[in-house]
Amino acid sequence: MNKGILLVAASLALAACGTQTGDRLASGAAIGGGAGLIAGGVGVIPGAIIGAAVGGLTSPEQVNLGKPVWNDNHR
């Protein structure tokens, strides 16, 4: 149960990588699959499906993790 919650939370937090829908689908599937692999080998496919769904159903404006560290001009 807790692993499933962790998987969904990770997918929701990170699935909106990229600005194009295809980018978010692919990165969401990869992140979800990776989280499923960590949770247990059986969770790879469901994790990838959930991650792709979350990535495809979100817009870039819905999940904003801020400016990347490497683009920070305040050094």
Phi and psi restraints in degrees (range 20) as a CNS / XPLOR table:
assign (resid 1 and name C) (resid 2 and name N)
       (resid 2 and name CA) (resid 2 and name C) 1.0 -65.6 20.0 2
assign (resid 2 and name N) (resid 2 and name CA)
       (resid 2 and name C) (resid 3 and name N) 1.0 -34.1 20.0 2
assign (resid 2 and name C) (resid 3 and name N)
       (resid 3 and name CA) (resid 3 and name C) 1.0 -66.0 20.0 2
assign (resid 3 and name N) (resid 3 and name CA)
       (resid 3 and name C) (resid 4 and name N) 1.0 -37.4 20.0 2
assign (resid 3 and name C) (resid 4 and name N)
       (resid 4 and name CA) (resid 4 and name C) 1.0 -65.3 20.0 2
assign (resid 4 and name N) (resid 4 and name CA)
       (resid 4 and name C) (resid 5 and name N) 1.0 -40.6 20.0 2
assign (resid 4 and name C) (resid 5 and name N)
       (resid 5 and name CA) (resid 5 and name C) 1.0 -64.9 20.0 2
assign (resid 5 and name N) (resid 5 and name CA)
       (resid 5 and name C) (resid 6 and name N) 1.0 -42.0 20.0 2
assign (resid 5 and name C) (resid 6 and name N)
       (resid 6 and name CA) (resid 6 and name C) 1.0 -62.0 20.0 2
assign (resid 6 and name N) (resid 6 and name CA)
       (resid 6 and name C) (resid 7 and name N) 1.0 -42.2 20.0 2
assign (resid 6 and name C) (resid 7 and name N)
       (resid 7 and name CA) (resid 7 and name C) 1.0 -62.3 20.0 2
assign (resid 7 and name N) (resid 7 and name CA)
       (resid 7 and name C) (resid 8 and name N) 1.0 -46.6 20.0 2
assign (resid 7 and name C) (resid 8 and name N)
       (resid 8 and name CA) (resid 8 and name C) 1.0 -65.2 20.0 2
assign (resid 8 and name N) (resid 8 and name CA)
       (resid 8 and name C) (resid 9 and name N) 1.0 -41.6 20.0 2
assign (resid 8 and name C) (resid 9 and name N)
       (resid 9 and name CA) (resid 9 and name C) 1.0 -64.0 20.0 2
assign (resid 9 and name N) (resid 9 and name CA)
       (resid 9 and name C) (resid 10 and name N) 1.0 -42.4 20.0 2
assign (resid 9 and name C) (resid 10 and name N)
       (resid 10 and name CA) (resid 10 and name C) 1.0 -65.2 20.0 2
assign (resid 10 and name N) (resid 10 and name CA)
       (resid 10 and name C) (resid 11 and name N) 1.0 -40.3 20.0 2
assign (resid 10 and name C) (resid 11 and name N)
       (resid 11 and name CA) (resid 11 and name C) 1.0 -64.3 20.0 2
assign (resid 11 and name N) (resid 11 and name CA)
       (resid 11 and name C) (resid 12 and name N) 1.0 -44.0 20.0 2
assign (resid 11 and name C) (resid 12 and name N)
       (resid 12 and name CA) (resid 12 and name C) 1.0 -65.5 20.0 2
assign (resid 12 and name N) (resid 12 and name CA)
       (resid 12 and name C) (resid 13 and name N) 1.0 -38.0 20.0 2
assign (resid 12 and name C) (resid 13 and name N)
       (resid 13 and name CA) (resid 13 and name C) 1.0 -72.8 20.0 2
assign (resid 13 and name N) (resid 13 and name CA)
       (resid 13 and name C) (resid 14 and name N) 1.0 -31.5 20.0 2
assign (resid 13 and name C) (resid 14 and name N)
       (resid 14 and name CA) (resid 14 and name C) 1.0 -119.5 20.0 2
assign (resid 14 and name N) (resid 14 and name CA)
       (resid 14 and name C) (resid 15 and name N) 1.0 0.0 20.0 2
assign (resid 14 and name C) (resid 15 and name N)
       (resid 15 and name CA) (resid 15 and name C) 1.0 -73.9 20.0 2
assign (resid 15 and name N) (resid 15 and name CA)
       (resid 15 and name C) (resid 16 and name N) 1.0 -16.1 20.0 2
assign (resid 15 and name C) (resid 16 and name N)
       (resid 16 and name CA) (resid 16 and name C) 1.0 -90.3 20.0 2
assign (resid 16 and name N) (resid 16 and name CA)
       (resid 16 and name C) (resid 17 and name N) 1.0 33.7 20.0 2
assign (resid 16 and name C) (resid 17 and name N)
       (resid 17 and name CA) (resid 17 and name C) 1.0 -73.2 20.0 2
assign (resid 17 and name N) (resid 17 and name CA)
       (resid 17 and name C) (resid 18 and name N) 1.0 125.0 20.0 2
assign (resid 17 and name C) (resid 18 and name N)
       (resid 18 and name CA) (resid 18 and name C) 1.0 100.0 20.0 2
assign (resid 18 and name N) (resid 18 and name CA)
       (resid 18 and name C) (resid 19 and name N) 1.0 167.1 20.0 2
assign (resid 18 and name C) (resid 19 and name N)
       (resid 19 and name CA) (resid 19 and name C) 1.0 -107.6 20.0 2
assign (resid 19 and name N) (resid 19 and name CA)
       (resid 19 and name C) (resid 20 and name N) 1.0 -21.9 20.0 2
assign (resid 19 and name C) (resid 20 and name N)
       (resid 20 and name CA) (resid 20 and name C) 1.0 -89.8 20.0 2
assign (resid 20 and name N) (resid 20 and name CA)
       (resid 20 and name C) (resid 21 and name N) 1.0 147.9 20.0 2
assign (resid 20 and name C) (resid 21 and name N)
       (resid 21 and name CA) (resid 21 and name C) 1.0 -58.8 20.0 2
assign (resid 21 and name N) (resid 21 and name CA)
       (resid 21 and name C) (resid 22 and name N) 1.0 -41.0 20.0 2
assign (resid 21 and name C) (resid 22 and name N)
       (resid 22 and name CA) (resid 22 and name C) 1.0 -62.2 20.0 2
assign (resid 22 and name N) (resid 22 and name CA)
       (resid 22 and name C) (resid 23 and name N) 1.0 -38.0 20.0 2
assign (resid 22 and name C) (resid 23 and name N)
       (resid 23 and name CA) (resid 23 and name C) 1.0 -63.1 20.0 2
assign (resid 23 and name N) (resid 23 and name CA)
       (resid 23 and name C) (resid 24 and name N) 1.0 -44.3 20.0 2
assign (resid 23 and name C) (resid 24 and name N)
       (resid 24 and name CA) (resid 24 and name C) 1.0 -68.8 20.0 2
assign (resid 24 and name N) (resid 24 and name CA)
       (resid 24 and name C) (resid 25 and name N) 1.0 -35.5 20.0 2
assign (resid 24 and name C) (resid 25 and name N)
       (resid 25 and name CA) (resid 25 and name C) 1.0 -62.3 20.0 2
assign (resid 25 and name N) (resid 25 and name CA)
       (resid 25 and name C) (resid 26 and name N) 1.0 -48.2 20.0 2
assign (resid 25 and name C) (resid 26 and name N)
       (resid 26 and name CA) (resid 26 and name C) 1.0 -66.4 20.0 2
assign (resid 26 and name N) (resid 26 and name CA)
       (resid 26 and name C) (resid 27 and name N) 1.0 -46.4 20.0 2
assign (resid 26 and name C) (resid 27 and name N)
       (resid 27 and name CA) (resid 27 and name C) 1.0 -69.4 20.0 2
assign (resid 27 and name N) (resid 27 and name CA)
       (resid 27 and name C) (resid 28 and name N) 1.0 -35.5 20.0 2
assign (resid 27 and name C) (resid 28 and name N)
       (resid 28 and name CA) (resid 28 and name C) 1.0 -63.8 20.0 2
assign (resid 28 and name N) (resid 28 and name CA)
       (resid 28 and name C) (resid 29 and name N) 1.0 -41.1 20.0 2
assign (resid 28 and name C) (resid 29 and name N)
       (resid 29 and name CA) (resid 29 and name C) 1.0 -65.7 20.0 2
assign (resid 29 and name N) (resid 29 and name CA)
       (resid 29 and name C) (resid 30 and name N) 1.0 -40.6 20.0 2
assign (resid 29 and name C) (resid 30 and name N)
       (resid 30 and name CA) (resid 30 and name C) 1.0 -66.2 20.0 2
assign (resid 30 and name N) (resid 30 and name CA)
       (resid 30 and name C) (resid 31 and name N) 1.0 -44.1 20.0 2
assign (resid 30 and name C) (resid 31 and name N)
       (resid 31 and name CA) (resid 31 and name C) 1.0 -67.0 20.0 2
assign (resid 31 and name N) (resid 31 and name CA)
       (resid 31 and name C) (resid 32 and name N) 1.0 -44.1 20.0 2
assign (resid 31 and name C) (resid 32 and name N)
       (resid 32 and name CA) (resid 32 and name C) 1.0 -63.8 20.0 2
assign (resid 32 and name N) (resid 32 and name CA)
       (resid 32 and name C) (resid 33 and name N) 1.0 -41.1 20.0 2
assign (resid 32 and name C) (resid 33 and name N)
       (resid 33 and name CA) (resid 33 and name C) 1.0 -64.3 20.0 2
assign (resid 33 and name N) (resid 33 and name CA)
       (resid 33 and name C) (resid 34 and name N) 1.0 -40.6 20.0 2
assign (resid 33 and name C) (resid 34 and name N)
       (resid 34 and name CA) (resid 34 and name C) 1.0 -64.0 20.0 2
assign (resid 34 and name N) (resid 34 and name CA)
       (resid 34 and name C) (resid 35 and name N) 1.0 -42.2 20.0 2
assign (resid 34 and name C) (resid 35 and name N)
       (resid 35 and name CA) (resid 35 and name C) 1.0 -65.9 20.0 2
assign (resid 35 and name N) (resid 35 and name CA)
       (resid 35 and name C) (resid 36 and name N) 1.0 -37.3 20.0 2
assign (resid 35 and name C) (resid 36 and name N)
       (resid 36 and name CA) (resid 36 and name C) 1.0 -66.0 20.0 2
assign (resid 36 and name N) (resid 36 and name CA)
       (resid 36 and name C) (resid 37 and name N) 1.0 -35.4 20.0 2
assign (resid 36 and name C) (resid 37 and name N)
       (resid 37 and name CA) (resid 37 and name C) 1.0 -66.2 20.0 2
assign (resid 37 and name N) (resid 37 and name CA)
       (resid 37 and name C) (resid 38 and name N) 1.0 -40.7 20.0 2
assign (resid 37 and name C) (resid 38 and name N)
       (resid 38 and name CA) (resid 38 and name C) 1.0 -66.0 20.0 2
assign (resid 38 and name N) (resid 38 and name CA)
       (resid 38 and name C) (resid 39 and name N) 1.0 -40.6 20.0 2
assign (resid 38 and name C) (resid 39 and name N)
       (resid 39 and name CA) (resid 39 and name C) 1.0 -70.0 20.0 2
assign (resid 39 and name N) (resid 39 and name CA)
       (resid 39 and name C) (resid 40 and name N) 1.0 -27.7 20.0 2
assign (resid 39 and name C) (resid 40 and name N)
       (resid 40 and name CA) (resid 40 and name C) 1.0 154.0 20.0 2
assign (resid 40 and name N) (resid 40 and name CA)
       (resid 40 and name C) (resid 41 and name N) 1.0 143.9 20.0 2
assign (resid 40 and name C) (resid 41 and name N)
       (resid 41 and name CA) (resid 41 and name C) 1.0 -53.8 20.0 2
assign (resid 41 and name N) (resid 41 and name CA)
       (resid 41 and name C) (resid 42 and name N) 1.0 -31.1 20.0 2
assign (resid 41 and name C) (resid 42 and name N)
       (resid 42 and name CA) (resid 42 and name C) 1.0 -69.8 20.0 2
assign (resid 42 and name N) (resid 42 and name CA)
       (resid 42 and name C) (resid 43 and name N) 1.0 -22.5 20.0 2
assign (resid 42 and name C) (resid 43 and name N)
       (resid 43 and name CA) (resid 43 and name C) 1.0 -82.8 20.0 2
assign (resid 43 and name N) (resid 43 and name CA)
       (resid 43 and name C) (resid 44 and name N) 1.0 0.2 20.0 2
assign (resid 43 and name C) (resid 44 and name N)
       (resid 44 and name CA) (resid 44 and name C) 1.0 -64.5 20.0 2
assign (resid 44 and name N) (resid 44 and name CA)
       (resid 44 and name C) (resid 45 and name N) 1.0 -51.5 20.0 2
assign (resid 44 and name C) (resid 45 and name N)
       (resid 45 and name CA) (resid 45 and name C) 1.0 -65.3 20.0 2
assign (resid 45 and name N) (resid 45 and name CA)
       (resid 45 and name C) (resid 46 and name N) 1.0 -50.9 20.0 2
assign (resid 45 and name C) (resid 46 and name N)
       (resid 46 and name CA) (resid 46 and name C) 1.0 -61.2 20.0 2
assign (resid 46 and name N) (resid 46 and name CA)
       (resid 46 and name C) (resid 47 and name N) 1.0 -36.7 20.0 2
assign (resid 46 and name C) (resid 47 and name N)
       (resid 47 and name CA) (resid 47 and name C) 1.0 -63.9 20.0 2
assign (resid 47 and name N) (resid 47 and name CA)
       (resid 47 and name C) (resid 48 and name N) 1.0 -41.4 20.0 2
assign (resid 47 and name C) (resid 48 and name N)
       (resid 48 and name CA) (resid 48 and name C) 1.0 -65.8 20.0 2
assign (resid 48 and name N) (resid 48 and name CA)
       (resid 48 and name C) (resid 49 and name N) 1.0 -40.4 20.0 2
assign (resid 48 and name C) (resid 49 and name N)
       (resid 49 and name CA) (resid 49 and name C) 1.0 -65.7 20.0 2
assign (resid 49 and name N) (resid 49 and name CA)
       (resid 49 and name C) (resid 50 and name N) 1.0 -46.2 20.0 2
assign (resid 49 and name C) (resid 50 and name N)
       (resid 50 and name CA) (resid 50 and name C) 1.0 -64.2 20.0 2
assign (resid 50 and name N) (resid 50 and name CA)
       (resid 50 and name C) (resid 51 and name N) 1.0 -44.5 20.0 2
assign (resid 50 and name C) (resid 51 and name N)
       (resid 51 and name CA) (resid 51 and name C) 1.0 -61.8 20.0 2
assign (resid 51 and name N) (resid 51 and name CA)
       (resid 51 and name C) (resid 52 and name N) 1.0 -42.2 20.0 2
assign (resid 51 and name C) (resid 52 and name N)
       (resid 52 and name CA) (resid 52 and name C) 1.0 -65.2 20.0 2
assign (resid 52 and name N) (resid 52 and name CA)
       (resid 52 and name C) (resid 53 and name N) 1.0 -40.0 20.0 2
assign (resid 52 and name C) (resid 53 and name N)
       (resid 53 and name CA) (resid 53 and name C) 1.0 -64.1 20.0 2
assign (resid 53 and name N) (resid 53 and name CA)
       (resid 53 and name C) (resid 54 and name N) 1.0 -45.4 20.0 2
assign (resid 53 and name C) (resid 54 and name N)
       (resid 54 and name CA) (resid 54 and name C) 1.0 -64.6 20.0 2
assign (resid 54 and name N) (resid 54 and name CA)
       (resid 54 and name C) (resid 55 and name N) 1.0 -43.0 20.0 2
assign (resid 54 and name C) (resid 55 and name N)
       (resid 55 and name CA) (resid 55 and name C) 1.0 -63.3 20.0 2
assign (resid 55 and name N) (resid 55 and name CA)
       (resid 55 and name C) (resid 56 and name N) 1.0 -38.3 20.0 2
assign (resid 55 and name C) (resid 56 and name N)
       (resid 56 and name CA) (resid 56 and name C) 1.0 -76.7 20.0 2
assign (resid 56 and name N) (resid 56 and name CA)
       (resid 56 and name C) (resid 57 and name N) 1.0 -25.6 20.0 2
assign (resid 56 and name C) (resid 57 and name N)
       (resid 57 and name CA) (resid 57 and name C) 1.0 -94.5 20.0 2
assign (resid 57 and name N) (resid 57 and name CA)
       (resid 57 and name C) (resid 58 and name N) 1.0 -3.6 20.0 2
assign (resid 57 and name C) (resid 58 and name N)
       (resid 58 and name CA) (resid 58 and name C) 1.0 -105.2 20.0 2
assign (resid 58 and name N) (resid 58 and name CA)
       (resid 58 and name C) (resid 59 and name N) 1.0 157.4 20.0 2
assign (resid 58 and name C) (resid 59 and name N)
       (resid 59 and name CA) (resid 59 and name C) 1.0 -106.9 20.0 2
assign (resid 59 and name N) (resid 59 and name CA)
       (resid 59 and name C) (resid 60 and name N) 1.0 162.2 20.0 2
assign (resid 59 and name C) (resid 60 and name N)
       (resid 60 and name CA) (resid 60 and name C) 1.0 -59.5 20.0 2
assign (resid 60 and name N) (resid 60 and name CA)
       (resid 60 and name C) (resid 61 and name N) 1.0 -25.9 20.0 2
assign (resid 60 and name C) (resid 61 and name N)
       (resid 61 and name CA) (resid 61 and name C) 1.0 -77.9 20.0 2
assign (resid 61 and name N) (resid 61 and name CA)
       (resid 61 and name C) (resid 62 and name N) 1.0 -21.1 20.0 2
assign (resid 61 and name C) (resid 62 and name N)
       (resid 62 and name CA) (resid 62 and name C) 1.0 -75.4 20.0 2
assign (resid 62 and name N) (resid 62 and name CA)
       (resid 62 and name C) (resid 63 and name N) 1.0 -33.7 20.0 2
assign (resid 62 and name C) (resid 63 and name N)
       (resid 63 and name CA) (resid 63 and name C) 1.0 -125.1 20.0 2
assign (resid 63 and name N) (resid 63 and name CA)
       (resid 63 and name C) (resid 64 and name N) 1.0 110.4 20.0 2
assign (resid 63 and name C) (resid 64 and name N)
       (resid 64 and name CA) (resid 64 and name C) 1.0 -126.8 20.0 2
assign (resid 64 and name N) (resid 64 and name CA)
       (resid 64 and name C) (resid 65 and name N) 1.0 111.5 20.0 2
assign (resid 64 and name C) (resid 65 and name N)
       (resid 65 and name CA) (resid 65 and name C) 1.0 -89.8 20.0 2
assign (resid 65 and name N) (resid 65 and name CA)
       (resid 65 and name C) (resid 66 and name N) 1.0 8.1 20.0 2
assign (resid 65 and name C) (resid 66 and name N)
       (resid 66 and name CA) (resid 66 and name C) 1.0 92.0 20.0 2
assign (resid 66 and name N) (resid 66 and name CA)
       (resid 66 and name C) (resid 67 and name N) 1.0 -175.7 20.0 2
assign (resid 66 and name C) (resid 67 and name N)
       (resid 67 and name CA) (resid 67 and name C) 1.0 -73.6 20.0 2
assign (resid 67 and name N) (resid 67 and name CA)
       (resid 67 and name C) (resid 68 and name N) 1.0 135.9 20.0 2
assign (resid 67 and name C) (resid 68 and name N)
       (resid 68 and name CA) (resid 68 and name C) 1.0 -61.6 20.0 2
assign (resid 68 and name N) (resid 68 and name CA)
       (resid 68 and name C) (resid 69 and name N) 1.0 147.7 20.0 2
assign (resid 68 and name C) (resid 69 and name N)
       (resid 69 and name CA) (resid 69 and name C) 1.0 -59.0 20.0 2
assign (resid 69 and name N) (resid 69 and name CA)
       (resid 69 and name C) (resid 70 and name N) 1.0 -38.2 20.0 2
assign (resid 69 and name C) (resid 70 and name N)
       (resid 70 and name CA) (resid 70 and name C) 1.0 -72.6 20.0 2
assign (resid 70 and name N) (resid 70 and name CA)
       (resid 70 and name C) (resid 71 and name N) 1.0 -11.7 20.0 2
assign (resid 70 and name C) (resid 71 and name N)
       (resid 71 and name CA) (resid 71 and name C) 1.0 -100.6 20.0 2
assign (resid 71 and name N) (resid 71 and name CA)
       (resid 71 and name C) (resid 72 and name N) 1.0 6.2 20.0 2
assign (resid 71 and name C) (resid 72 and name N)
       (resid 72 and name CA) (resid 72 and name C) 1.0 -76.7 20.0 2
assign (resid 72 and name N) (resid 72 and name CA)
       (resid 72 and name C) (resid 73 and name N) 1.0 120.7 20.0 2
assign (resid 72 and name C) (resid 73 and name N)
       (resid 73 and name CA) (resid 73 and name C) 1.0 -93.1 20.0 2
assign (resid 73 and name N) (resid 73 and name CA)
       (resid 73 and name C) (resid 74 and name N) 1.0 4.9 20.0 2
assign (resid 73 and name C) (resid 74 and name N)
       (resid 74 and name CA) (resid 74 and name C) 1.0 -95.8 20.0 2
assign (resid 74 and name N) (resid 74 and name CA)
       (resid 74 and name C) (resid 75 and name N) 1.0 73.0 20.0 2
